[in-house]
Amino acid sequence: MAKSHRVAQSILDYNRGRDPQMLRRKFELLRADPYAFYRGTCHLFYETLPRHSVLASAPALLVCGDLHLENFGVYKGDNRLAYFDLSDFDEATLAPFTLDVLRLVGSIHVATHLRLSPRQSAELGELFIDRYRTWILDGKARWLERSTADGMVRDLLGSVAGRTRLQLLKARTVRTDQGRRLRLNDRALPIDPPQRAELAAFIERFGAERGEQDFYHLLDAARRVAGKGSLGLERYVLLVEGKGSPRANYLLDLKHAVPSTLQAFDARPAHRWKTQAQRVVTTQRAAQAISPALLHAVTIGKRPFVLKELQPMTDRLDLARWDGRIERLESVVASMGAVTAWAHLRTCYRYGACTPEALQRYVAGSRWQRALPALAARCGERTLEQWSAYSKTYDAGGVVPGA
């Protein structure tokens, strides 16, 4: 089988069984640019990753698993304050900490939309590693606040901190004679009556179990379209009564959780989670300084889902705004290195993870720092080759959902 067809077939096999309508959208996004391809094919990254010693021998932590430049964002925690932190834990599992560092640095080399020179990409990758190392050796898990952030991160923290839930409601819903309803568009698609009935029964049962029946009364629901890697999985936006209609309703995100793709790369024994949603939620709560509001692992039938308050996609950093001023990107990458280190420190001792001392001893060594930048550059080159191969098959009509 030609390489172009092998890459496309791997993607088709991995996504088999997902919603065909969403898969057509996903496959189109993968074709759009190499960075979208990198984000949407995490499984392919680990399938073809060399078994390098700095990956196999490094201490294991509860890693994010899919760390890249756009897996950071600002959200409101359950204390209603704004935080800049890692934002997606779908691939989280116990694995060598170097996998997170490698995937992040590799994403810099693939970010062609930023129009970085090879030298700039390499220097930003080394900056991330340097800041990560500095904060691991510091040994204390901290967090970024607006007063301690700078540049684009500070600006985004300020915009989220000043936004109210009512503003989000007005943007995502409409007022009708029957009350507030979701605004349907290409990001919120209508659902069938049986789906809505299943969701209503689930969320109201969930509310009853928590003694919050009134809060979790369902007003409306839609299929949610968001992300890249998870497109095609069941995902919904729910409008619930919250603290009272119409001004204090809440929007919730409900996302199907599937096994982490890292399990194919790292065969070491891992904690046996009750459900895949429990794996995601537990790791997220452990790694983040403060978790998003209303974060829970739930099941509908036997299907595991992650439930949380809806976080707008606009609360991700728009790195294209660096506008040729490299210091703006340097500030962001330095913040990402710090936040990643703090997340890793928080997961030490948890569910089979190493001790902080073991992590610090390894990070203090120079061998992994010498090897990882070159390996990340090779991973970036391989992704560009895979995207080119995929594009040829896609353009020839060879990427069809269900094929």
C-alpha positions in Angstrom: 0.0 0.0 0.0 1.4 3.4 -1.0 2.3 5.7 1.9 -0.5 8.2 1.0 -3.1 5.5 1.3 -1.6 4.0 4.5 -1.9 7.4 6.3 -5.5 7.9 5.0 -6.4 4.3 6.0 -5.0 4.8 9.5 -7.2 7.8 9.9 -10.3 6.1 8.5 -9.7 3.1 10.8 -9.3 5.2 13.9 -12.5 7.2 13.2 -14.6 4.2 12.2 -18.1 4.2 13.8 -18.3 7.9 14.3 -21.0 10.2 12.9 -20.5 10.4 9.1 -21.7 14.0 8.8 -19.2 15.1 11.4 -16.4 13.0 9.9 -16.8 14.7 6.6 -16.3 18.0 8.4 -13.3 16.6 10.3 -11.6 15.2 7.2 -12.0 18.5 5.4 -10.4 20.3 8.4 -7.5 17.8 8.3 -6.9 18.7 4.7 -7.0 22.5 5.4 -3.5 22.9 6.9 -0.8 20.8 8.6 -1.5 22.2 12.1 -5.2 21.1 11.9 -3.9 17.7 10.8 -1.5 17.5 13.8 -4.3 18.4 16.2 -6.8 16.0 14.7 -4.5 12.9 14.3 -3.1 12.4 17.8 -3.3 8.6 17.3 -1.1 8.8 14.2 1.5 10.8 16.1 1.9 8.0 18.6 1.5 5.2 16.1 4.6 6.3 14.2 6.6 7.8 17.1 10.1 6.3 17.4 10.7 4.4 20.7 13.4 6.8 21.7 15.1 6.2 25.1 14.2 9.7 26.4 10.6 8.7 26.0 10.7 5.1 27.3 13.0 5.7 30.4 11.5 9.0 31.7 9.4 9.0 34.9 5.7 8.5 34.3 3.0 11.1 35.2 -0.7 11.7 34.5 0.1 13.5 31.2 -2.3 15.5 29.1 -1.3 13.3 26.2 -2.3 15.8 23.4 -0.4 18.9 24.4 0.0 21.4 21.6 0.0 25.2 21.2 -3.9 25.3 21.1 -4.5 23.1 24.1 -4.2 26.0 26.5 -6.9 28.5 27.2 -8.6 30.7 29.7 -11.7 29.5 31.5 -13.7 30.3 34.7 -13.1 27.9 37.5 -15.6 26.6 39.9 -14.7 29.6 42.1 -15.7 31.9 39.2 -12.2 33.3 38.8 -10.4 33.2 35.4 -7.4 30.8 34.9 -4.9 30.2 32.1 -4.2 26.4 32.0 -4.2 23.2 30.0 -7.7 22.8 28.6 -8.2 19.3 27.1 -7.5 16.0 28.8 -9.2 13.5 26.4 -5.9 11.6 25.8 -4.7 11.9 29.4 -3.1 8.8 30.9 -0.1 7.6 32.9 2.9 7.9 30.6 6.5 9.4 30.5 6.3 13.1 31.1 8.5 13.6 28.0 5.6 12.8 25.7 3.8 16.0 26.7 7.0 18.1 26.1 7.7 16.4 22.8 4.2 16.8 21.4 4.1 20.5 22.4 7.5 21.3 20.9 6.6 19.3 17.8 3.5 21.4 17.4 5.7 24.5 17.1 7.4 23.0 14.1 4.1 22.1 12.5 2.4 25.5 13.1 2.9 26.7 9.5 0.1 29.3 9.9 2.4 31.2 12.3 5.0 31.6 9.4 7.9 31.0 11.7 11.4 30.4 10.3 13.1 27.0 11.3 15.4 29.0 13.6 12.5 30.7 15.3 10.6 27.4 15.8 13.7 25.8 17.3 14.4 28.7 19.6 10.8 28.7 20.9 10.9 24.9 21.5 14.1 25.4 23.5 12.5 28.2 25.4 9.5 25.9 26.4 11.9 23.2 27.6 14.0 25.7 29.6 11.0 27.2 31.3 9.5 23.8 32.0 12.8 22.6 33.5 13.1 25.8 35.6 9.7 25.3 37.2 10.0 21.6 37.8 13.2 22.2 39.7 11.5 25.0 41.6 9.2 22.2 42.8 6.1 24.3 43.7 3.0 24.1 41.7 1.7 27.6 41.1 -0.8 29.2 38.7 -1.1 32.2 36.4 -3.3 35.1 37.4 -3.8 38.3 35.5 -1.4 40.2 37.9 1.4 37.6 37.2 0.7 37.1 33.5 1.8 39.3 30.6 1.3 39.8 26.9 -1.5 37.9 25.1 -2.1 35.7 28.1 -2.8 38.7 30.4 -5.1 40.2 27.8 -7.1 37.0 27.4 -7.4 36.6 31.2 -8.8 40.1 31.4 -11.4 39.6 28.7 -12.7 36.4 30.3 -12.7 37.8 33.8 -14.9 40.6 32.7 -17.4 38.5 30.8 -20.6 37.5 32.5 -22.6 34.3 32.0 -25.6 36.4 30.8 -23.4 37.7 27.9 -22.7 34.1 26.9 -26.3 33.2 27.2 -27.3 36.1 24.9 -24.7 35.0 22.3 -25.7 31.3 22.3 -29.5 31.5 22.9 -32.7 33.3 21.8 -35.8 34.3 23.8 -39.0 32.7 22.6 -42.6 32.6 23.8 -41.7 29.2 25.4 -38.6 30.7 27.2 -34.9 30.7 26.3 -33.8 28.3 23.6 -30.5 27.5 22.0 -29.5 29.4 18.9 -29.0 26.8 16.1 -26.1 27.3 13.7 -23.2 25.3 12.3 -21.8 24.9 15.8 -25.1 23.8 17.4 -27.1 21.4 15.3 -30.7 20.2 15.9 -31.2 16.8 17.6 -33.9 14.1 17.1 -36.7 13.8 19.6 -35.4 10.5 21.0 -32.0 12.0 21.6 -33.6 14.9 23.4 -35.7 12.6 25.6 -32.6 10.6 26.5 -30.7 13.7 27.5 -33.6 15.1 29.5 -34.0 11.9 31.4 -30.2 11.7 32.1 -29.7 15.3 33.2 -32.7 15.4 35.4 -31.8 12.1 37.0 -28.3 13.5 37.5 -29.8 16.5 39.2 -32.0 14.4 41.4 -29.0 12.3 42.6 -27.3 15.6 43.6 -30.3 17.1 45.2 -30.4 19.8 42.5 -33.4 18.9 40.5 -34.4 22.5 39.7 -30.9 23.5 38.6 -30.6 20.6 36.1 -34.0 20.9 34.5 -33.4 20.7 30.7 -34.7 23.6 28.7 -33.1 22.7 25.3 -30.3 20.6 23.8 -28.3 20.5 20.5 -25.5 18.6 19.0 -22.3 20.5 19.6 -19.6 20.9 16.9 -16.2 21.8 18.4 -12.6 20.7 18.3 -10.9 18.6 15.7 -9.8 15.3 17.1 -13.1 14.6 18.8 -15.3 15.5 15.8 -17.7 12.6 15.1 -18.1 11.6 18.7 -21.3 12.3 20.6 -21.2 15.8 21.9 -24.0 18.1 23.1 -24.7 21.5 24.4 -27.4 21.6 27.1 -29.4 24.6 28.3 -30.6 24.0 31.8 -32.7 26.0 34.3 -29.7 26.8 36.5 -30.4 29.4 39.1 -33.5 30.7 37.4 -35.0 31.7 34.0 -34.3 33.6 32.0 -31.2 35.4 33.2 -29.6 32.7 35.3 -29.8 29.7 33.0 -26.6 27.7 32.5 -25.0 26.2 29.4 -23.4 22.8 29.7 -21.0 20.8 27.5 -21.5 17.0 27.4 -18.8 15.0 25.5 -18.4 11.3 25.0 -15.1 9.9 26.4 -13.2 7.2 24.5 -9.9 5.4 25.4 -6.6 7.4 25.2 -4.5 6.7 22.1 -1.4 6.7 24.2 -2.2 3.2 25.5 -0.9 1.9 22.2 2.4 3.6 22.7 3.1 3.0 26.4 2.4 -0.5 27.7 3.2 0.0 31.4 0.5 -1.0 33.8 -1.9 1.9 34.5 -4.6 2.6 37.0 -7.9 0.8 36.1 -10.4 3.5 35.7 -14.1 2.8 36.3 -14.9 4.6 33.0 -13.0 6.6 30.4 -14.8 9.7 31.6 -13.5 9.1 35.1 -9.9 9.0 33.7 -10.4 12.3 31.9 -12.1 14.1 34.8 -9.8 12.8 37.6 -6.7 13.8 35.6 -8.1 17.2 34.8 -8.9 17.9 38.5 -5.5 16.7 39.5 -3.5 18.7 36.9 -5.3 22.0 36.8 -4.9 24.7 39.5 -8.7 25.0 39.6 -11.1 23.0 37.4 -13.9 24.4 35.3 -17.3 24.7 36.9 -19.6 21.7 37.1 -17.0 19.2 36.0 -18.2 15.6 36.4 -17.8 12.1 35.0 -21.2 10.7 34.1 -22.8 7.9 32.0 -25.8 7.7 29.7 -26.8 4.1 29.5 -23.3 2.5 29.4 -21.7 5.4 27.5 -19.2 7.5 29.5 -19.4 11.3 29.1 -17.6 14.4 30.6 -20.0 17.0 31.8 -18.9 20.6 32.5 -20.0 24.2 32.1 -19.7 25.3 28.5 -16.4 27.1 27.7 -16.5 29.3 24.6 -14.0 28.3 21.9 -13.0 32.0 21.6 -11.2 31.7 24.9 -8.2 30.1 23.3 -5.2 32.2 22.4 -5.1 33.5 18.9 -1.4 33.1 18.3 -1.6 34.6 14.8 -1.8 37.9 16.7 2.0 37.8 17.3 2.2 40.2 14.2 5.8 39.5 13.5 6.9 40.5 17.1 8.6 37.4 18.3 8.7 38.6 21.9 4.9 38.1 22.0 5.2 34.5 21.1 8.1 34.1 23.5 6.0 35.4 26.3 3.2 32.9 25.5 5.5 29.9 25.1 7.3 30.7 28.4 3.8 30.8 30.1 3.0 27.4 28.6 6.2 25.9 29.9 5.4 27.1 33.4 1.8 25.9 33.3 2.8 22.5 32.0 5.4 22.1 34.7 2.9 23.0 37.4 0.3 20.6 36.0 2.9 17.8 36.1 4.0 18.6 39.6 0.3 18.4 40.8 -0.1 14.9 39.4 3.0 13.5 41.2 2.1 10.6 43.6 -1.3 10.3 41.9 -2.6 7.0 40.5 0.9 5.4 39.9 2.7 8.6 39.0 6.3 9.2 40.1 7.4 11.3 43.1 8.4 14.9 42.6 11.9 14.0 43.6 12.2 11.4 40.9 10.9 13.9 38.3 13.3 16.5 39.4 16.3 14.1 39.3 15.5 13.2 35.7 14.7 16.8 34.6 18.0 18.0 36.2 20.0 15.8 33.8 21.0 17.1 30.4 20.6 14.1 28.2 16.9 14.4 27.6 17.3 18.2 26.9 19.9 17.5 24.2 17.9 14.7 22.6 14.3 16.0 22.7 14.6 19.2 20.4 16.0 17.2 17.5 13.4 14.4 18.0 10.6 17.1 18.1 11.9 18.5 14.8 11.8 15.1 13.2 8.3 14.5 14.5 7.3 17.8 12.9 8.9 16.8 9.5 7.1 13.5 9.7 3.7 15.2 10.3 4.2 17.4 7.3 5.0 14.4 5.2 1.9 12.6 6.5 -0.3 15.6 5.8 1.0 15.8 2.2 0.3 12.1 1.8 -3.2 12.4 3.3 -3.9 15.4 1.1 -3.1 13.5 -2.1 -5.6 10.7 -1.1 -8.2 13.2 0.1 -8.0 15.2 -3.2 -8.4 12.0 -5.2 -11.6 11.2 -3.3 -10.1 8.4 -1.3 -11.1 9.6 2.2 -14.8 8.7 2.7 -16.5 8.1 6.0 -17.3 4.5 6.5 -15.0 3.3 3.7 
